[in-house]
Amino acid sequence: QVQLVESGGGLVQAGGSLRLTCAASERTFTNYPMGWFRQAPGKEREFVGGISWSGGSTSYVDSVLGRFTISRDVAKNTVYLQMHSLKPEDTAIYYCAAARFSADSAYVPSSSREYDIWGQGTQVTVSS
């Protein structure tokens, strides 16, 4: 199966930016929707955003709309989460995940139960 490794987390002041990277072990993974989730201490894992396997459709949780952007580079087996205007409430461990194959090239799952493969997570801390 595909193995996912996140990187790019760190400590940033409120209003700053970070770009998270999710690298996949497979040379190509063109048929799997990809998502980013986050989990703060003591809270449930939350869907942040996702991108369809075609790369043509994205979806985001309301709290990050206009601030976060998901993209993917199939040639590099890589998915990105570009984060701007970071807020302290964005502090969490961020996880990359791959969903099951979908015949719908525009489908973006938003539930963690729809994702089968998970990375180990990368910490994002936003100070006020």
C-alpha positions as CSV (number, residue, x, y, z in Angstrom):
1,Q,0.0,0.0,0.0
2,V,1.0,3.6,-0.3
3,Q,2.9,5.1,2.6
4,L,2.5,8.8,3.4
5,V,5.0,11.1,5.2
6,E,4.1,14.6,6.2
7,S,6.6,17.4,6.7
8,G,6.7,21.2,7.0
9,G,5.1,21.7,10.4
10,G,6.6,24.0,12.9
11,L,6.1,27.1,15.1
12,V,4.7,30.2,13.6
13,Q,3.2,33.5,14.8
14,A,-0.4,34.3,14.2
15,G,-0.9,35.7,10.7
16,G,2.0,33.7,9.3
17,S,2.2,31.0,6.7
18,L,3.3,27.4,6.5
19,R,3.3,24.8,3.7
20,L,2.8,21.2,4.6
21,T,4.0,18.5,2.3
22,C,2.7,14.9,2.0
23,A,5.0,12.6,0.1
24,A,3.8,9.2,-1.1
25,S,5.9,6.1,-1.5
26,E,4.4,5.1,-4.8
27,R,5.7,6.5,-8.0
28,T,2.2,7.5,-9.0
29,F,-1.1,7.6,-7.2
30,T,-3.5,9.1,-9.6
31,N,-6.8,7.4,-8.6
32,Y,-7.0,8.3,-4.9
33,P,-8.6,11.4,-3.4
34,M,-6.3,12.9,-0.8
35,G,-7.2,14.8,2.4
36,W,-5.7,16.8,5.2
37,F,-7.0,16.4,8.8
38,R,-5.9,17.9,12.1
39,Q,-6.3,17.0,15.7
40,A,-5.7,19.3,18.6
41,P,-5.1,17.9,22.1
42,G,-8.3,16.6,23.7
43,K,-10.3,17.1,20.5
44,E,-11.6,14.9,17.7
45,R,-9.8,14.6,14.5
46,E,-11.2,17.2,12.1
47,F,-11.3,17.4,8.3
48,V,-9.4,20.3,7.0
49,G,-9.6,19.9,3.2
50,G,-9.3,17.5,0.4
51,I,-8.6,17.2,-3.3
52,S,-10.0,14.8,-5.8
53,W,-7.9,12.3,-7.6
54,S,-8.2,14.3,-10.8
55,G,-6.9,17.3,-8.9
56,G,-9.8,19.3,-10.3
57,S,-11.9,19.6,-7.2
58,T,-11.2,20.7,-3.7
59,S,-13.1,21.0,-0.5
60,Y,-12.4,22.7,2.8
61,V,-13.9,23.1,6.2
62,D,-15.5,26.5,6.7
63,S,-12.9,27.7,9.2
64,V,-10.1,27.5,6.7
65,L,-11.8,28.8,3.6
66,G,-9.9,31.5,2.0
67,R,-6.8,30.8,4.0
68,F,-5.7,27.2,3.2
69,T,-5.1,25.7,-0.3
70,I,-4.7,22.1,-1.2
71,S,-2.8,21.1,-4.3
72,R,-1.2,17.9,-5.7
73,D,1.7,17.2,-8.0
74,V,1.1,13.7,-9.4
75,A,4.5,13.6,-11.1
76,K,6.2,14.0,-7.7
77,N,3.7,11.9,-5.7
78,T,3.2,14.8,-3.5
79,V,0.2,16.7,-1.9
80,Y,0.5,20.1,-0.3
81,L,-1.4,22.2,2.2
82,Q,-0.5,25.8,1.9
83,M,-1.7,27.7,5.0
84,H,-1.9,31.5,5.3
85,S,-3.2,33.8,7.9
86,L,-2.7,31.2,10.6
87,K,-4.6,31.5,13.8
88,P,-3.9,30.0,17.3
89,E,-6.9,27.8,16.8
90,D,-5.1,26.2,13.9
91,T,-2.7,24.6,16.3
92,A,-2.9,20.8,15.9
93,I,-1.1,17.8,14.5
94,Y,-1.9,17.7,10.8
95,Y,-2.3,14.4,9.0
96,C,-2.3,13.5,5.4
97,A,-4.5,10.7,4.2
98,A,-5.5,8.8,1.1
99,A,-9.0,7.7,0.4
100,R,-10.3,4.6,-1.4
101,F,-10.5,4.6,-5.2
102,S,-13.5,6.5,-6.5
103,A,-15.1,6.3,-10.0
104,D,-16.1,9.9,-9.5
105,S,-13.0,11.9,-10.5
106,A,-14.4,15.0,-8.7
107,Y,-15.3,13.4,-5.4
108,V,-13.7,14.7,-2.2
109,P,-14.4,12.7,0.9
110,S,-14.7,14.7,4.1
111,S,-15.1,11.9,6.7
112,S,-12.0,10.2,8.3
113,R,-13.9,6.9,7.8
114,E,-13.5,7.3,4.0
115,Y,-9.7,7.4,4.2
116,D,-7.7,4.2,4.4
117,I,-4.0,5.3,4.5
118,W,-2.6,7.8,7.0
119,G,0.7,9.5,7.5
120,Q,2.3,9.9,11.0
121,G,1.4,13.6,11.3
122,T,3.3,16.9,11.6
123,Q,2.9,19.4,14.4
124,V,1.7,22.9,13.6
125,T,1.8,25.4,16.5
126,V,0.5,29.0,16.0
127,S,1.4,31.5,18.7
128,S,-0.7,34.6,19.5
